[in-house]
Amino acid sequence: MAEYSNPNGTKNERAHLSTLRAEIETLGTDIKTLAGDVEGIADARVHDALHKAEDVARRAYRYAEDTATQASNDVEAWTDSNLKSARSSIRSQPIAALALAAGAGALTGVILGLVGHKPKKAKV
């Protein structure tokens, strides 16, 4: 049996198909535009995150630098304060200071001497 084709139906189908193709092309263009927008937003967020990380690193560096400077100043002040006290004690009691220094030197020599020698094993 031969199929009956309606010439108007074919024309309508072609118009419908043409409209569908145009809509698909428009949809493809919209998807590409949307993908570009999403990429731009992602790039902006990554860029923003990098700037924030750099700011945090800079602040941490400055904080560490300030802390080190403060510690250095504190140690210098403590050393100066104790140095004045030590000088005063040495001037008021020079013989005691000399004996203390000699004793500390002798003790250090004994300790270093013991560290350098290994005990000998007893022969059986």
C-alpha positions, 0 to 999 in steps of 0.5 A: 500500500502506498502512503498518502503524503500531504504536501501541506503537512510536509511544508509545515513539518519543514517550517517546524524543523527549521524553527527547531534548528534555529532554536537549537542554534540559539540554545547553543549560543546561550550555553556558550555565553553562560559557560563564559559567564561561569568561567568569568565568575570562577576566575574572579573568585579564584583571583579574589581568593588569591588576593585574600591569601596574599593579604593573610600571608603579608599580615602573618609576616608582619606579625612574625617580624614584629614579634621577633623585633619585640623579643630581640628588644626584650632580650637586649634590655634583660641582658643590659640590666643583668650585665650592669648587675654582674659588673657591679658584683664583680667590682665589689667582690673580684676574688669571689668572681675569679674563683667562680669563673675558675670553678666553672672552667674546671667543671666544664673541662671535666665534663668535656673530658668525660664526654670525649672518653669511652669507658674501657671494658674490663677484661675477663 
